[in-house]
């Protein structure tokens, strides 16, 4: 099977790494890809949001399956354009991707489907959570426990497009639960936890994610299946009823409150950096799973998960999330990989033969071990091998679960 992977970040590198292990893969292509993905397949200079370019590329390469990584092209309808041309796609169409593209739409779907979620507040008053209604690259949410935090949060989100949604502040551990969906049913991957704040002890502004751990020990197989029944399957049924079947990865961000699970948000794609911790634990053939979902029939599958844990540490630019780093030479990637850890490229480029920075989140280092403590130690030992001027990362990823 010839696969075209759309995207260029650490999530897409992790997907490419896992897809490359499939015996059913005959060729792996990426648009636009990155230097890490280029070691696994052929990269093409086509933007992830260039529908015409992706259509032409898919046709010229005789692609059998397109896997779309980022949310923005999905919300814009890239999967619809490809499907209309007869190309199989893992990723929802525009109407279904609105589950992430509009929090107002998602709230309405959950209300009709009876899915528990945070209540919307008519007036902004602390404690609360303020969110941008549309896409914000993981940075459109501010937790406000005081009036000062609320005023600052509203000011920080004012520059982002779209209206603001105010929700009650829920308390409890957060969990990311990914489910591969075929439009009717869902099969879950290992539950994960991500760390959104830029600094240790959850200080500083929200980011796209500074690290992740999987699985979450509080959720066994039975609890995960119950969550699918409470959260994912009712949403799938409601979207199908509206004529917008969801085919792709439905990601529920959950808060495990004292009153039970509550949905914080839905995303229409693999999370980043949780994917980098979840995929190393998948024992099944990922390509086979994604192709079955794209064909509309998962066949009542249960995704096998290997023992152990995975921890991912994000290596970021000095001023991330406020600014990026471009052109700084990166040292130590080969030494980090030699420790046995996985190093996924998130924001890198090649200048000649020199690997350089090219973004805010630059590399994702994943350690895998018998338990979270072992995986954490492996990730940090590998991260210590890598360096560029101003490199930063959190020192407490997964410390709360070991």
N, C-alpha and C positions, 0 to 999 in steps of 0.2 A: 504494500500500500504506500502510495506517495502522499506525504503530508506537508502542508504549508502551515507553519506556525506564525501567527501575526503578533508582533510586539518586539520589545527590545530590552526588557528589564530583567531583574533577578528571578521573578516569577516565570518568565518565558524561558530563561536558561534552565531552571529546574524542570520545567515541562519538557524541554528538549532532551535533557539528561535522562529523564524517565522514558520518554517515547523512544529514544535511541536503543533502549534495552529490549524492545519488542521484536520477536522473531518475524512478525508480520510486516515490519517496516522495510520498504525497499529503497526509499529516498526521503531525506528530511531537508526541507527548505524553510527559510525564515525571511520575513519581511518586517522591518529591516534587519532584525537580529542584532547581535553584538559580538565582540571578540570571543567570548566564551562559547556562544552558540556556534560560531564559525568553526570551532574545533570538532563539532558534531555533525554539521551539515553545511549546506550552501546558503549564504546570506545574499539578499537582493536589495538594492537601494530603492525600495518602495515603502512609503510611509504607511503606518497602520490605519490612518484615516482616509487613504486614497482608494476609494471604492473601484474606480475605473482601472487604476494600476493593479490592484489585487485581482480583479476579474481577468485582466489581460495576462497577468503572471500565472494565474491558476490554469488558464487555458493553454498557454504555451508549454507549461510543465506537465500537463495532463494530470493535475492534482486529483486525488481521490477523496481527501478530507482536509478541510481548513479548520484549524483550532485557533480561536481568537482569544488573546490574553487580556488586553486592556479594556476597561469599561467604556471609555468615551466612544470608540468606534461602534461598540455594540448598541449603546444608547442612540447613536446617530443612524443606526439601521444597516450597518455593513453586512450583517448576516442575511438580511432580506435580499440585498442586491445579489449576493452570491447564490442563495437558494433559488432565486428567480432564474438564474442562469443554469440551474441544474447541478450545482456543486454542493456536496454534502458539507455541513458546517456543524461544529460543536460550539454553540454560542446562541443565545436567544435573539429573536428578532426585536425590532424597535419597540413594539407594543409590550412585549414581555419584559424587556430590559428596563422599562419605566419603573420596575420594582426598585431599582437603584437610582434611576435618573430623576425621580420625583418622590420625595418623602411623603408628600400629600397623597399621591397615588398609592404608595405602599400602605399608608394608614387606612385608606379606604378599602383596599383589598383585604387587609387584616381584619378590619371591622366586619365586613361581610362574611369572611371565612371563619370568624370566631377565634382568631389567633391572639393570644395575650401579648400586649405591648404596653409601652409607657403611654400614659394619658397626655393628651395635648392640652396646654394651658392657654386660655384666652388672653391673659395678661402676664407679662414678663415680671416675675418676682422671685427672688432667691428663697430656697434653693431650687435650681432648675438647670436644664440643659438647653442651650441655643444651638440650632443647626441651620445650615444653608439647605434650602429645599432641593437644589440640584447637585451636580457633581462638583467636588472640591478636592480631589486627589487625596482623600483621607485627612484633610486639614480643616474641614468645615464644621467641626463640632467643638463647643466650648462648655466645660462644666463650670457652673457658677454657684458657689455656696454663699457668697456675700454680695452686697449691692455693688461694691467696688469691682468684683470679678464680673458681675453682670454688665456693668457699664463698659468695662474694658472688652468683654466678649462681643457685645453688640458693635462696638467701634471696630474691632478687628475683622468682623465678618461683613461690615458695610461695603467693603471694596469688592466682595465676591458677588457674582451675578445671581439673581434669583431672590425670592422672598425668604424670610427667616421663619423657622418653625420653633416654637417653645414647647418643651416637654418637661414633665415631672422628673426629678432626679431620683433614680433608682439606686439601691445599694446592694452589693453582693459581688461575687467573682464573675468576671466576664469570660465567655467562651465563644470561639468561632467554630461553627459546625458547617462543613462543606458537604453538599450532596450532589452527586451526578444525576441528572434528571433527563428523562426521555419524553417529557411532555405530559406524562401521566403518573409516573412513579419515580421514586428517589432511592438511591443507594448511598450510604454515608461513608465518608472517609474519617480518619481519626480526628476526634475533637482537639482543638488547639487553643492556645492563649497567646495573644500578641501584646506587645508593650508599646503603646502609642506615644508616650511623652518622650521628649528628647533627652532628658537627663535622669540620672539615678533617682530612686525613691519616687518615681512618677512626678518629677518636677519639670517645669518648663512647658512650652507649647506642644500641642499635638503635632505629630508628624505622620508620614505615610506608614510608619512602623519602624521600630528600632530593634526588634527581635521577636522571637517566638519559641514556644515549646509545644511539643505534642508527644503523647496524648495528654489529656487532662485526667488525672487519676480519679476524680470524683465521678466521672461518667464512664460506666462500663457499657458493654454491648446492649444490655437491656435498657439502660437509661437513654442511650443514643437512639434506639429504635422508638422509644416513647416520644422523644423529641421530634423525630421525623413525623410521627402521627399527629402531634400537637401543632407543629409549626410548618414543616415543608409540604406535606401532602395536602393539607387544606388550601394552602396558597396555590399549589399546582392545579388543584381542582377548580379554584375560582378563576385563575388566569385562563384555563382551558374553556370555562363557561363563557368567558368574555371574548372568546375567539383569539386568544393570544397564548397558545401553548408554550410552556417554557422548556426549551431544549438547550441544556448547557449545565453550568455549575451554579447552583443556587446556594449562596453563602448567607447564613443567618448569624448575625452578631447578637449574642444572647447575654442577658444578665440573670444569674441564678439567685433570685431573691428569696427571702424567707417565705413568701407567698407562692413560690413556684417560678418557673422560667418566664422571662419577658423578652420579647424581641426589641432590641435597640435599633437595628437597621437590617435591611437586606442588601446584598450586593449580587450582581448578575454575572460574577466571574470568580476565578480563583483569587484568594487573598494574597497580599504581598506584605510581609514576608512569611506568613503561615505556610504557604505552599512549599517553601524550602524546608520546612520541618515535617510536613505531612507526607509528601511524596516518598521520601526515603523509607517510610514505614509500610508502603503499599507493596504487597506481595503479588497481586494480580497484574496482568498485562494491561497497562494503562491505555495503550492504543486500542486494544480490543474493547475496553469499556467505553471510551469516547466514541468510537465508531458505532457501537451498538446504540448508544444514546442518540447520536445524530440520525441513525436510521429509524428511531422511534420505538425501539424495543430493547430495554435492558434485560428482559427475561427474568424478572424477579431475582436479581443477583444480590449476593452478599459479598462485599469487597473484603478480601482477606487482608489482615493486618499482621505484620511481623511483630515479634516481641521487642521490648526495649523502648527507648525514647530518642527523640531528636531535639536539639536545641540550636537555634539560629541566632547569630549576632550580626547586626548590621554595622558595617564600617562606613561612616558618613563624612561629608565635608565639614570643615571647621565651623562654618556659619550656617549649616543646615538646621532648621528648615528655611531660614530667612534667605539664604543664598546658596549657590552651587560652587563647585570647584572644577575647573576645566584646564587640562594641559599639564597637570602635575605628574611627574613620573611615579609609577607605583612599583615598589620593590617587595619581594618576598612571597609572591603568590605561589610559585613552584614549591618553595620551602613549606608553606602552609599546607598545600595539597599533599606533600610528602609525609605529613603527620598522620594521614588517613582521613582527614576532614574533607568535606566538600566545599569548594569555593565557587560561588555563583556570581557572575558578573551582572551588576545592576546598573551602573553608570560609568562605563569605561569606553575607551577608544584606542586605536592604534595610530601612533605617529611613527611611520616607518615600521620598525620592529619593536618600538618601545610602547609598553602599555601605560596609558595615562588616564587620569580622572576625566569624567565627562558627565557630571551631574551632581545631585545632592546626596543620594544614597549610592555609594560606589560599588561595594562588594558585600556579599552575604556569606558568612562562614557558618557551616552547619556541622556539628558534631553528632555522631550517633553512638549510643552506648546501651548497656543493659538496663540502665535507669537514668533518670534525669540528671543526677549528680555526675555520673560518668560522661554523659553526653555534653553536659555543660563544661566540664573540665576540658574535654576534647576540643570544643568550639573555641574556648578562650586560649588554649595553648596554640592553636593554629592562628588565631587572630593576632597573637603577639608576634608572629613571624612577618606580618605585613606592615608596610609603612609608606606614607607619603607626607609631605609637610602639612600639618594641621589636622591629620586624621583623628577622628573621635569615635568613640562607641561607649555604650552604656556598660557598666561593670556589674550590673545586678540582674541580667536577663536570666530568668528561671530560678533565681535564688529563692523565691517564695514557694517553690514547689519541691525543693530538694530536701 
